[in-house]
Structures are given as structure tokens and as C-alpha cells.
Amino acid sequence: MSDTNNYRLETLSLHAGQSVNPATQSRGVAVERTTSYLFKSAEHAENLFGLKELGNIYTRIGNPTQDILEQRITALEGGAASVAFASGTSAIHNTIITIAKQGDEIVAANNLYGGTHTMFNAILPQFGIATKFVDPKDPKNFKQAITSKTKLIFVETIGNPGLDFTDIAAVAKIAHAHGLPLVVDATFTTPYLLRAIEHGADIVINSLTKWIGGHGSAIGGIVTDAGTFDWTDSKFELFNQPDPNYHGLRWAHDLPAPLAPVAFALRLRTVPLRNLGAAISPDNAWIFIQGAETLPLRMVKHSENALRVAEFLSKDKRVSWVRYPGLKQDPSHSLASNYLAGGYGGVVVFGVKGGHDSAVKLIDNIQLFSHLANVGDTKSLILHPASTSQSQLSKDEQGKSGMQPELLRLSVGLEHVDDIIEALDAALDISQK
């Protein structure tokens, strides 16, 4: 593609990042299953390792199939560069340690996915990085938590599993007023429903495992750099002090002009990814490219089905409460409507009358839905987060994140919506006996 800027998202999802190989003329994307790549000369090898020239070195750092995936997601997000990882969790961890070091702090929303919360609350402190958790429903809470040690603000577009929507532009304004980057986990919205960079996000993370992949067939994550944040502020020591990994290179000052805007993405790739090794496999990268091609179509249908399911549950006497941003009565509806285009996503959460015991009974007796710990599959999925994906959180932490004992999370799939509703209806009957 000669100029992706002129194409719309549906077209980018099919074409961005791929140039047809002139040697084969293959229309499909090739899976480059190789560990390493030939150097043209000793000088070429030296230039690649010294960042004087970009190219393929070793698949732990990058791969031609991975490169197409990265370019495609970059185009979909409207960013400057992307780096793919073996999982969404590794994408988050490597993002944090690319910016923060021992003695630093981050400010994060308290309604994060349980694994991310555990990483921030229990694992990062082992390496001297502390997290201050705040209620994201009021953006001012982020401002009050910022100190001289803060290096970034981290939020999710839609909290998992409470489904509170974050006012990204308001949080970005606060972050930028304090010279901080805003990092957004956009997994629940994908670039089809929301391009967070357009609202002030500096770094966007997606779990490729979920809707972008779409079929529950591979694990991966990706980080997109907006290419607009100024890293020259001295408080970002990892970008301003000489880096011993690269003979004293200062990432915010010494890169060639074309690379300077993506200093974050380049450091992300060549320091933690290169040396810690959370590399995505070429086969998984290929799987996610296939998923990205149908992302726009699937997100429309996921959102349509989820809205129908939410409306059914909201009128049902066997249900205590329902959360879905697409419901007009939902606390996040107004805010989400200002941001989202094309739908409100594929996740619905609700509480069954009878509490925890009824919720468990429903899960054990529902048909059609798969009981497992994932979202974003073409098939409908169900989970009781309090005892599974969020079980690492204390009862107090679960409460602050919007978690209740009776909460059930539905990842609404692409089956006929009447079949989905009929399965829920039958299981609700059993849950109340």
C-alpha cells in the first residue's frame, strides 16, 4: 500500500503493513519460521546492532511476519510504531519497565484486570516500582495521586470486569499537565470502536488474544507508540541518562531524526524485548493478522448481540442488576457514547438474584456458553471473576474495582442472538431453584 493515510479502518485491517513479495507474488502473508537472518556484510551486521540501520537480526527482536502485524495495528490505532509480544501481560510489563525503574511510581486505575492489578500491586514492588491505585470514575483522583516520583498513568478504556468507562481525554489532560505519558489498555474497545491516541493516549496496549485475534487460538499482545510524547524531561532517567546497553546512548537525544519520535518503541524493542525475550512466535503473529482482517465485521456483531443480551437481562426479574455501556440507564452510557463509534463492545456483566450460590449454579447449568477464562472469542463465554480471574485480589480490592460476589461476566459471541438469550433464560431458571 502506497499511502495508508487515505484509507479507512476497514481497508487498513485488510491491507496495512503488507507489500506483495516480488519474488513469489503471493497474495497471502508468509509465515517466516526462522530464528535468524543473513547479514549482507560485516558492516551491515555492525550497523544493525548499533541502531545505525533497521532490519532483521534475530526473531526474538523481530520477524517479517511480526512486522506486518505491527504495521497493521499501528495503522489501525493511528500511531507511529508498534511492538508485539508473546502475551498482553508481557506487553504491559515491558511497557512499564521501559519507562520506570527502581524508586519510581506509577498511578493506575483501581478497576484493572486482576492479572494487571497483581503485577502492579505485588510484583513490580519487588523491583522497587510502586503503584498508587485510584478510582478512575473521577479524573481528579489521578491528579491527587501524582508525586515527583510518578512516571506514567495507566488506565483501561473499559474496566475489566466492572465495565466502567474511563474519560480518556480528561485523564490525558492531567497526565500531560504534569509531563507524564498516558498508557491505555484498549483491549475491550479495540481500535475499531475507539482510537485512544486521538483522545490523548501516548501509548496504547492491546491483548491480541482477545477480539483482534478473535478466535481463542493464540496468545499475544501489542504496544503502540503514538510518537508524540516528549521524553527529554530529565525525570525520565532511562531516556536521558547514558544507557550502558548501547554504549552511552541517550534515547531522548541521540537517535537519528527519523527515529526520535519513536524513542519509546525503539527502546521497548531493543532493551526489554531483546534481553528478556517475551517474543511472539511468527505463527501466532500470522494468526493475529488473519483476525485483524475481520475485526470491523466482528466488533459490529459482538456489539449488536451484547446490546440485545443486556436489554434482555435488564428486564429480567431473576437478575439483580446489569452493566453494559450500551444501555441508556448504565452509569457509563453518556461518557461511552462520547467516545465509541460502531458499538459498545462485546462484554456484559450482571448479578443473579440469590448471590454467589445462584451465580455458580447458573454457570454449572448453562448451555451454549463456554465456561473459561477468556474474552473476545467468536463463541460466547462465561466466567465468575470473583473466584477466578480476579481471585488474587482481596475482598476490599474486589469491592473497589466493582467486583461483587454474584457478578457473572459474559463475552457475547457471534451465535444467533436468540440462541444466546434462550440459553441464558434456561440457566437463569435453574439458578433460582
RAZI-V296736 format. One record per pair of residues at least 4 apart in sequence whose C-alpha atoms are under 6 Angstrom apart, sorted by the first residue. I is the first residue (numbers start at 1). J is the second residue. D is the distance in Angstrom with one decimal. If there is no record, write none. Layout:
i: [I I]
j: [J J]
d: [D D]
This chain:
i: [12 13 13 14 16 17 17 17 18 20 21 31 32 35 35 36 36 36 37 39 40 46 47 47 48 48 59 60 61 63 65 66 69 70 74 74 74 74 76 77 77 79 79 80 80 80 81 81 82 82 82 83 83 84 84 85 85 85 85 85 85 85 86 86 86 86 87 87 87 88 88 88 90 91 96 98 100 102 102 103 103 104 104 105 105 105 105 105 106 106 106 106 106 107 107 107 108 108 108 108 109 109 109 109 109 110 110 110 110 111 111 112 112 112 113 114 114 117 118 119 119 120 124 125 125 134 139 146 152 152 153 154 154 155 156 156 156 157 157 157 158 158 158 159 159 162 164 165 168 169 169 172 172 175 176 181 182 182 183 183 184 185 185 186 186 186 187 187 189 189 191 192 193 193 193 194 196 197 202 203 203 203 204 204 205 205 206 206 207 208 208 208 208 209 209 209 209 210 210 210 211 212 212 212 213 213 214 214 214 214 215 215 216 218 225 227 227 231 232 237 239 239 239 240 240 241 242 242 242 243 243 244 250 251 255 264 267 268 269 270 271 272 273 273 295 298 299 302 302 303 303 303 303 305 306 306 310 314 318 319 319 319 320 320 320 321 321 322 322 323 324 325 325 325 326 326 328 332 333 336 346 346 347 347 348 349 349 349 350 350 351 351 352 352 354 355 356 356 358 359 361 362 362 362 365 366 367 369 369 370 371 371 371 375 378 378 379 380 380 380 381 381 382 382 383 383 384 385 385 386 386 387 393 393 398 399 424]
j: [16 292 293 293 72 68 71 72 68 25 25 65 65 58 59 57 58 59 57 45 44 50 52 53 53 54 63 279 274 67 282 285 289 82 78 79 81 82 191 191 195 225 226 225 226 227 224 225 223 224 225 222 223 221 222 91 220 221 222 278 279 280 220 278 279 280 219 220 221 207 220 221 94 221 100 268 104 128 129 128 129 129 149 129 130 131 149 150 131 150 151 152 153 131 132 153 133 153 154 155 133 134 135 136 155 133 134 135 401 159 401 117 159 160 160 389 390 121 122 123 124 124 129 129 130 141 171 150 180 181 182 183 184 184 184 185 186 165 166 186 163 164 165 163 164 402 332 332 172 199 200 182 200 180 180 202 201 202 203 204 204 204 205 190 205 206 206 207 193 194 195 296 340 341 342 340 201 201 226 224 225 226 223 224 222 223 221 222 221 212 213 220 221 213 218 219 220 214 375 376 376 291 292 295 288 291 291 376 377 378 377 378 377 284 265 261 262 252 252 241 250 251 252 250 252 250 248 249 250 248 249 248 254 263 260 268 271 272 273 274 275 276 277 278 299 302 303 346 413 343 344 345 346 417 346 412 314 322 353 351 352 353 351 352 353 350 351 349 350 349 348 330 332 333 333 344 333 336 337 340 411 412 410 411 410 408 409 410 407 408 406 407 359 406 358 406 405 406 431 406 431 366 427 431 427 427 423 380 381 381 381 382 383 411 413 414 413 411 412 413 410 411 409 410 408 409 408 389 390 390 391 391 397 398 403 403 428]
d: [4.8 5.7 4.8 4.7 4.7 4.7 4.7 5.0 5.7 5.9 5.3 5.8 6.0 5.8 5.2 5.9 4.3 6.0 5.5 5.6 5.8 6.0 4.8 5.3 5.0 5.8 5.0 5.1 5.1 6.0 5.8 5.3 5.7 5.1 5.9 5.0 5.7 5.6 5.9 5.4 5.5 5.8 4.3 5.8 5.3 5.2 5.8 5.4 5.4 4.2 6.0 5.6 5.3 5.8 4.2 5.6 5.8 5.0 5.8 5.8 5.2 4.8 4.6 5.3 5.0 4.0 5.4 3.7 4.5 4.4 5.6 3.8 5.9 5.6 5.8 5.8 5.9 4.2 5.4 5.3 5.8 5.2 5.1 5.6 4.7 5.6 5.4 4.5 4.9 5.2 5.7 5.3 6.0 5.7 4.8 4.9 5.0 5.7 4.6 5.9 5.5 5.1 5.9 5.3 5.3 5.0 5.3 5.7 5.6 5.4 4.1 5.8 5.7 5.8 5.0 5.9 4.5 5.8 5.4 4.8 6.0 5.4 5.2 4.9 5.3 6.0 5.6 5.8 5.3 5.2 5.0 4.8 5.9 5.1 5.5 4.5 6.0 6.0 5.4 5.3 5.2 5.6 4.6 4.7 5.3 5.0 5.9 5.6 5.9 5.0 5.7 5.9 5.3 4.8 5.3 5.7 5.2 5.3 4.7 5.9 4.9 5.9 4.7 5.7 6.0 5.5 4.6 5.5 5.4 5.9 4.9 6.0 5.3 5.1 5.8 5.5 5.4 4.4 5.2 5.7 4.9 5.9 5.8 5.1 5.7 4.5 5.8 5.4 4.4 5.3 5.4 5.0 4.8 5.4 5.9 4.8 5.4 5.6 5.7 4.3 4.2 5.6 5.3 6.0 4.7 4.4 5.8 5.6 4.9 5.9 4.8 5.5 5.3 5.9 5.9 4.8 5.0 5.5 5.3 5.3 5.8 4.7 5.1 5.2 5.8 5.8 4.0 5.2 4.9 4.6 5.3 5.2 5.4 6.0 5.4 6.0 5.5 5.9 5.0 5.1 5.9 5.3 5.2 5.9 6.0 5.9 6.0 4.8 5.9 5.2 5.6 4.8 5.0 5.6 5.3 5.5 6.0 5.8 5.6 5.9 4.6 5.3 5.3 5.6 5.3 5.6 5.4 6.0 4.2 5.3 5.3 5.8 5.4 4.7 5.9 5.4 5.8 5.8 5.9 5.8 5.8 5.4 5.6 4.6 5.1 5.5 4.5 6.0 5.5 5.5 5.0 4.6 5.8 5.9 5.1 4.5 5.2 4.5 4.9 5.6 5.2 5.9 5.2 4.9 5.8 4.9 5.6 5.0 5.0 4.7 5.9 5.0 5.9 5.3 4.9 5.4 4.4 5.6 4.7 4.0 5.8 5.0 5.7 4.7 5.9 5.3 4.9 5.0 5.3 5.2 5.3 4.9 5.6 5.8 4.9 5.1 6.0]
